[in-house]
Amino acid sequence: MPTPKPLAFALALALAVPAAVAAAPDVSGVTPAAAESDAVTTARAHLAGLLGSEDVAGAIVTDAYTSQHNGVTHVYLRQTLAGLEVLGADATVNVRDGAVLHAQQRMIDGLADAVSGRQVLSAVEAVATGAAAVGMDPAALTAAPGLAYQVTERATAARLAWSFQLRDDHDWMNLSVDAETGAVLYEANWVDHEELHEVADGVVRTDDHDHEGGTALVEFGDVTPILPDERVQDGSSYRVFPMPLENPLDNGAEHVVVDNPADALTSPFGWHDTDGVEGPEFTYTRGNNVHAYNDSVNGAGGLYSPFVSPDGGEGLDFLDEIPSYDVTPAAYVNAAVTNLFFWNNVMHDVTARYGFDEAAGNFQTTNYTGEGAGGDAVNAEAQDGSGALNANFATPADGSPGRMQMYLWVDAFRALGGDANVPPSTQVRDGDLDAGVIAHEYGHGISNRLVGGPANVDCLRTHDERQGEGWSDYWSYVLTMREGDDGATPRGIGNYVTYYDEFAEGEPDQFGYGGDIRSGPGIRITPYSTFRLVNPSTYDTVKGAAEPHGVGYVWATMLWDLYWNQVEAHGFNANPYDHWSVGGNNRNIQLVVDGMKFAGCEPGFADARDAIIAADAALTGSEVVVGTDDEGNPVTELRGEDFCLIWDTFAARGLGIDARQGDPASKTDGANGFRTHPDCRDA
């Protein structure tokens, strides 16, 4: 830890900190333009009916924006008292045509009587206390602390607190310190880590599978890169492992050149633009969506040096090759940075098509529509020198840059995971060449900004039933799916960086292991599979699963099943850039993104399930008669085309209508329920 500096200096530093590393924007008393809209008025009225008008009267709108594809306005509100925010007292209300389609809230009923505390500690004292509690330097303060109320007992009580953030090369802590007692009331890390020893703790595996040599399960020698139909013709070219390839050991993987890959719809001025005028501002791996560079010397906070990004020249030709994987990765650093730049842009372009756009808080230097906050392209750090066997993503609120740190890996996982049947490799591997790892990390930025709104990135941080790691695994597999894949064949996460090379060859066994490195065990409790002998997990599995990766694995298992059930119902379309209506997989991506927008802050598993069901209703729904009222008049409900398919899928994994969620703050108080919705039992 650095030598502590005087606290007065730390506060002065915070007040002078550049906007690029500023804390979450202060929304106290700020009313967005959308606050005058009918949707916000409808949302307030809905909450007042649940809590009482006095509890909602002072609520501020932290975000409000409309998804263009379904016309739903997502309104995110937070309670205030006496001009101070009540952190953790949030609501998500989804409105269309003056009606509330779906809402989830964790606001305090009887707010005035539920708060307590007085200011005894100064801001300097609070920062010193919080920094000591998390082992950080007080000078790591990013902005001056502010007073707020912090929820301490879920939806029932709050205490006066100092709220602030501390940031260093490894962590970005959001803290609330009791203004009277100095107790740390809230602690969340805005950096999602994938450290190997933590991941391995969640893996329970007693044996390995024996694999004999043979033919590959999937022939994939001729790579046809998946690209959008309409692309920006800026002359750019990149030698990469393009979608749907996952890594250099993917069957038949080739390090190929892709020309003009930028999506004309979501990156209309190309990947090297920042001003919205035709023509690139940068000839190196920097642009509106991401700045990718080598950080092997671990510069302070990954500060950019002009010597650590490959330069494509006026022709934007990024064609560096990999001479050998047996040499130090420093020998192919330019190729690694290029692949990292490419995949960050792919993640941006694809997800923007499904609604992770400027209004929803995506990562861009310039927001061409004027919606949302710009100035927050991802800083993607290749071959990061601050550690190894790791990857992470830092997600501050909309308007501050995300940061992706990618590390080098050695063959250590088997010993950590108790799976040591194969001699370790001496090859050093680079996470920058693994699209599954890149997509997973970027996925943290997506879920953290969509759930609870882009100004509130604390909704997936501290409660036990957090789905963030699952949503991130989802992006790993959904954007590397290939024609001919199926749901039963095991799909492991992270097989390349954890050296499960023996699965790249050999005939598949009775469980589907073999013939493809993707079918290796991976770094989760089991691989993802619809085959219950491979992946038997249910909702009840979360009780004994490690947090957060093991819990997220259960959620990603349910999304995996839903993906393949929708493919079976609506067909498979190989191109994720296409419209949601083209294939079942495209439809699934749309519902997963919409479900994050619909979900309330700190959602439990049932909350997240219900958000997807509501998203389906908004996307494809029609009014269905579900009963009659006391006078015999028909009662209707908006239901989507896949209403029963979704219910059946979740019910099969124990998240049926009779499942008990309990408090999402605890992963042990829920219970399996395998009954589908009553209207679907005879469907």
N, C-alpha and C positions, 0 to 999 in steps of 0.2 A: 504494500500500500504506500502511496506517496507520502512524503513528510507533510503532516497537517499544516495548513496555513491559518492565520488568524481568521476568526469567524467574520469580523468586520470586512476583511478583504474578500471573503467568500461571498458575502452579500453584495459588495460592490461589483464583484465579477458577475454575479447573476443579473444585476441590473444592466450590465453592459453586454450581456451575452448576445451573439448574433442570432437573427431570426431562425437560422438553419437548425439550431439546437434549442430553441425556445420550448418552454413547457406548453402543456395543453392550453389553448386559447381561453381567456377568461370570458365566460359567457354570462356572468352575473349581470342582470339588468339589460342584457342585449336582446332585442327582439328582432329576429331575422325577418326579411321581407315576407317570407311565407307565413309569419305569425298572424298576418291579417287575413289569410286565406280561409275559405270555408272549411277546409280540411282541419286546420288547427282549431277553429271554433268548434267543430264537431268533436274533435278529440278531447278538448277541455270539458265539453258538456258530458261526454261519456264518462270521464274520470270523476267529475263532480257527482254523477249519479252513484258511483261506487264508494266514494270517500267523503263526500260533503264538499260544498263549494268553498268553504274556508281553507280546506287542505290543498285545493288546486288553484286558488285565486292567484297566488304568487308564483306558480310554477313557470319556469322559463322553458323556451323551446331551444334545446341544444342543437337540433337539426330538424329540417323538414325538406323533403325533396320528393319528386314524382318519378316513378319508373315508367318510361315511355311505352314499353311493350305491353303493359297491362293497365296503365292509367291509375295505379294505386299511389297515393301520397302517403309516405311513411313519416309519421310525426313522432319525434322523440322529445320527451319532456322530463324535467327534474324539479322537484320541490325546492322552494326557498323559504326562509323565515328571517324576517327583519333584514332583508337584503343579502343574506348569506345563503349560498348553495347548501343543500343537504346531500352530500355525496353518498351515492348508493341508493337514493330514493328516486328511482327512474321508472319511466313508462314508455312503452312502444305501442302506438295506436296506428293501425293501417286503415286508411279511409279511401272510399271511392264513391263519387256521386252522392255525397252527403251522408253516406252510411258507413258505419264501422264494420269492416270485414273481419278483423281479428285484432285483439289487444291483449297484452300481458303487462302487468305492472307490479312493482315492489315499492310502492309509496307507503308512507306512514299515515295510518288513520288516526286522527286526533294529534296532529303534528305539534301544535302549540304546547301540549302537556307532555310531549314525549322527549323534548330536548332538555339538556342540562349542561352545566359547566360554565366556568368563567375564565377570563384570560388572566393567568398568573405568569406564565412563561413568556418571555420575549421571543421574537422570531429567531434571533441568534441562538438562544438557549434551545429552542425546539429543533433547529437544524443540527446542533451538536448532539442532542439526544438521539435523533433519528439516524444520523450518520454512524454513531457508535453502535446502534442496534443492528445495523446491516453491514458493518465493517467497511465503511467507505469514508473518504475524505470529505469533510464539510465543504471544501472548496470545489467539489464536484457539483455544487448547486447550479441548476440551469436557469433559474429565474427567482425573483423575490417570492418568499412564501406568502400565502394568503390565508385568512381566517375563513373557516367553513364549518358546517356541522357534518360529522361523519357518522353514518349509521353503524351502530355497534351490536344491536340485536335485530335480527332481520325483520324489517318493516314494523318495528315496535319502538325503538329508542335511538337517540343520536346524541353525540357529545360535541362540544365546541372544540375545534382542533385547528392546528396549523397544517396546511397542505402544501407540499412542495415535491420537487423531483431532484434526484442525484444521478449523474451520469458519468461513467468512465468507459474504458475500452471494452469492458465485458458486460456490464449491467446498466440498466436504466430504471432506477427504482422510483416508484410513486408512493409517497408516504403521507400518512396523517398522524400527527402527534398530538395527544391530548393537551390542550392549551392550559389546563389547570394542573394535571398530575405528571405530565411528561411521558405517559404510557404510549407506546406505539399502537394505535387503534387500527391502522390499515397499512398493509405492506404488499405491493405488487410489483413484479418485474416486467417492464415493457419489452424485455428481450426474451424470446422463446428459444430455449437452448435444446440441443439434441445430444448432450454429452453422453458418450458411449457407456460409461459405468452406470448412469442413471437409466438408460434404455435397457441395458442388460438385466437390471434388477427386476424388470417386468417380464422377463422371458423364463418360461418353465419348460425345459426340454430334456428328456431323459436319454434319448438316443438319437442317432442319425440314421439316415437311410443309405443303404448300399447301392451304388450305381455302377453298372457295367457299361462298357463302351457300346455305342450303337448309333443309330440315326437320330437326327434332331426331330423334336416334336413339330416345330414350325420352321419351314424353309423361308428365309427372309433375306436372301442374298442380294436381291436387286432392290435397293432402297428407293422408294418414291416419296420424296419429302411431302408432307402435308402442309399446304399453304392456302391462304385465302384466294378466292377467285379474282378479286380486284386488288392489285398491289401497286405501291408507289414505284414508279419506274425512275429510280434515282441512280441506277448503275451500280448499286452496292452488291457485294458478294462476300460470303462468309463460309469458311470451311469449318463445319460443325458436325455434330451428331443430331440431325433434325428430327422433329416429331414425325413418326411415332417412336423413334429409337429412344432407348432409355440410357444406355451406357455403352462403352466400347466392347463389352462382351455380349451384348444383345445379339441374338443369332443373326449372322450375316451383317453385323453392323459395319458400316463404312464411314470413314471421315470424309464427307462429301461436301462439294461446293453448292451453296444455295444462292440463287440470284434474286435480288429485289424482293425480299420476304416481307417488308413492312405492309401492314394491312391499310389499304386506302381509306377504310371506314373509320378505324380507331386510331391510326397514326397517320393522318392525312398528309403530313409534310415529311414523312419518312422518320427513320430512327435517329437521325443526327441533327434534327431541327430543335430549336427551343423558342423561336420568335414567331412562328406562324406565318412565315414568308417563305416562298419556294426557294430551295437551296439550303444545304447544310451549313450549320455554324461550326461544326466540329468534324474533323477527319479522323479522329480517334474514337475509342469506344465510349462515347458520351453522347447523350441526346435528351429528348424530352422525357423519356420514361425511366432511364437508368444511366448511371455513370459507373462503368465497370473498370476495375483497375487492380493491379497486383499490390498486395499489402503485406508481403512476406517480411518486411522489416518492422511491421506493426507501428506505423507512424501514429502520432497522437490522434486518436479517434479515427484513424484511417485517412488522414489528410492526404489529398491528392498530390502526386509529384508528376511532372510532365514526362518522366522517364519510365513510368510503370503501366502505361496503356499502349497497346498496339495501335499504330497509325496506318490507316488504309490509303493515305494519300488522296489526291483529288478524285481518283476513281472509286474510293471507298472499297478497296480490295483487301479483305482480311483473310489471307490465304495461308497462314502459317500451318505447317504440318507437324505431326508428332513423330519424331525419328524412331523412338522406342519407348515402351512403357517400363522398361527395366532400368532406365536412367533416372537421375533425379528429376522430379517434376519441374525444377527450375529451367531445365532444358527446353521445355515446351510451354513456358508460362504464357507466351502470347496466344497460343492456341487455346489454352485454358481460359484466359480472359475473354477471348472471342466467343467461346461456347457459353460462358456465363452471361455475357452481354446479349447474345442471341436468345437464350432461353428466358431471361427476364423480360425481354421485349415480347416474346411469344406469350408469356403469361399475361402481360398487360393487354395485348391485342385480343386474345381469345376471351378473357374474362370481361373486357369492356363490352363485347358484343352481347353478353348475358346480363349486363346491368351493373358490373363493378366499374362504373364510368366516373366522369368528373363530378357529377352531382353527388354520387355515392361515396366520394372520398378516395378515388384511386390515386396512384402515384405518378405525378407529372410535374415538370417544371412550369409549364404554361398550360393553363386550362383554356383550350380554344373556344369553348362555349361560354366562358365566363362564369360557369357554375362551380360550386365547390371552391376549395382553396388550393392554389398552385404552390410552387416552390418546394415540392416534396418528391422529386424523382428519387428512386432507390439508389443508394450508394452500395454497390455490390463489390465486395472485397475478396479477391481471389487469393488462394494459397496464403491465407491470413497467418501471420506469424505469432499471434497471441495465444495459440494453443494448437491442439491436434485432436483427432478422433471426435470431431464436433462439427456443428453448423448451427447458425442461429439467425434470427430475424428480429430486429427492433421495430416496434410499431408505435410511434407517437401519434398524436391526433392529426387530423387532416391539416396540411399546411406546414408540417415539419417532415423532413426526409426520412423514409424508412432506411434501415441499414441491414444488409445481408452479409454475414461473414462466413466464408467457406474455408474449410480446413483440409489438411492432408491427413491420410489415414494409413495406419499400419495394421497388420493382421493380428489383432489382439482380441477380437470379439469372442472367439470360441472359448478362450480361457475364462473370460468374464461370464459368458453365458452357459458354461458347463457343457460345451459341445466341442470336444477336443479330439475328434477322431481323425482329423486330417492335419498333416504337418503344416505349420504356418508358412506363409509366403514371405519372401524377402522384398517383394515389390512394394514401393510406396505408391499409394493411389490418391488421386485428386478428386475431391468432391465436386469440383467445377466441371468435371466430365460426366457427372451423373445427373441427368435431367430429373430423375425422381427426387433426389435430394433438393435440387433447386426449386422444383415445383412445390415440394413440401414446405420449404422455408417461405417462399412467396405466399403460399396459402395462409400462413399466419397473418400476414398483412391484410389479406382479403377478409378473413373471418373477424379479426379484431376491429376492422373499420365498419363492417356491415352489421354485426350484432350490436344493437344499442345505438347505432349511428356513428358517423365518422369523427365526431368531436369527443366521443366517449369510448376510449380504448381499454377500459378496465372490466368489461363485461365477461371475459373468459379467463380471468386471472386466478381467482382464489376459491371459488366454490368447488366442491368435490366432483360434481357431475359435469365437468367441463368437457366440451366436445372439440376444442380447438385442435388438438393433435389428430383427431379423427378427420376433421375437415381438411387438414393438411395432407394426410395420407390419401384422401380422396383425390386431390389434384395430382398426386404422384401417379396413381394408376389410371385415372380417367383420361389424361392427356397423352398417355403412351399406349393406349389400347390399339390393337391392330385387327384388321380383318382376319377372321378365323379364330380369334380368342373366344374363350367361353368362361362362364362363371364358376364351373367346378374345378378347373385346373388351378392348382395353388398359385397364388401370386404373393411373393414375399416383398417386403419393403427394405431397401438398402442392401441388397445382395452383393452389388458390385463393391461398395466400400467396406463390406464385411467379409469379402473373399470367399463367397460360396461358389467358387468356380466349377466345382465338379458337377453342378446341376446344369451347366451349359451344354453338356454332352450326355449321351446315354438315353436308352429307352425309358420312357416314363413307367413308373411302377403302378401298382393298383390304386394308389392314392393320387396319381398324376404328377408326382415329383420326378423331375428329370427331363432332359431334352431341351432345356431352356433355362438360362440363369435366373429368369424371372420366377421360376417355380421353386427356388430355394426357400428355406425356412424364414429368412429375413430377421428383422429385429423386433418383431412383435410376438405376442404370446403364441400365435399360430400365423401361418399365411392367411390371406383373404381367400375365401372359397365358399361357394354355395353348398359344397359337399360337407355334410355334418360330421363325417369321420375325420375330416381335415380341420374344420373350424366349427366346433360345437357351441360356441359362445352364445349366451343369451343376456338379457338385461341384468340378470342376477350375477353375471360374471364381474360386473363392476365392483362388487363388494370386496373381492379379494385382489383386484387388479391394481397395479402400481399407478400412482398419479404423477403426471397427467397422461403419460403415453399409453398405459394399459387401459385406462378409462376411454381414452380417445379411440383405441383399437376397437372397442365394442361398438362405438358409434359408427366408425368407418365400416365395420362388418355389416351393419344394417343398411348403410348407404350402398355398399357393394351389392347386396341382395336386391335392393330397389333398382339399382342400375340395370342389372341383368333381367329382372322381371319386366322393366319397361322396354328393354331391347326385345324381349320375347314378344311383347304386345305390339310394339310399334316399329320393329326392325332396327338394324344397325346401320349407321351412316359413318363412314370412315373419317369424315372431315368435321372436327369440332368447331370450325369457323362458320359452319352453316347455321341457318335459322333453327330455332328450337323445334319447329314442327316437322323437320325433315326426317329425323330418326329418333328412336326411343332413347338413345344415349344423349342426343342433343336436348331432348325434352327433360331428361334427368338432370343435366347440368343446369338448365334454367330453373327447375324447381329447387335444387339445392341452393343456388344463389338467392333466389327469392325467399326461400325459407330462412336464410340468415337475416334478411331484411325484416321479415315478419316477426322473428323471435324477440322476446323481451330480454333485457339484461339479466345475466346469470341464469340462463335457461337450464332446466333439468331435461332429462331425456324425453319425457312426455311432452314438455313444452316445445322442444325442438321438433318432435314428431307432429304435433298439432300445427306448428308453423308451416311445415311442408304441406300438410293437408289443406290449410287455408290458402297457401300459395297456389296449389293446384286449382282450387275453386276460382281464384282470381284470374288464373291463366286460361282455363278451358271450361269454366263452370257454366251451369244453367240452373234455373230454379226447379227444384224437385219437391213434390208434395211429400212431407214427412209425417203428417198427422192432421188432426182437426182441433180447433179450439173448443171452448165450452159451448159455443153456439153452433157447432157443426161446420164451421167454415174451414176450408183447407189451410193448412200451415205449410209454408214452403221454406226451403233452405237452399242456398247456393252450394252446389257440389260440382267438383271437377270430374273430368272424364275418367281419371284414374283413382277415384275415391276408394273403391273397394280394393283395387290392386295395392294401393298404399297401405290401407288398414291390414290387409292380409299379410303383407310383407313384414310389417313391424310386429304383428301378432305372432308370427312364426318364430320370432327371436325373443319372445317374452315381453314385448311392449304393446300388448293388446289393450283393448278398452278396459279390461279388468286389472291391468297392471297398476301398482301403487307406486307413485313417484316419491312421496314424502317430501322432505325439504331438500332441494338441490345442494344445499350446503353440506349435506351428508350423503355419502354413496352407500351407506349401509342400512338406511331405513326404508328402502323401496322393496318391491316384491314383483316377481314375474307374474304376467297374466297373458294367457295364450288365446283369449277369445277375440275374434275380430268384431267389427261393428255389427250390431244386430241386423241391420239392413243388408249386410253382405253375406250372411251365413247361407242363404239359399241362392246367392247370385251365381 
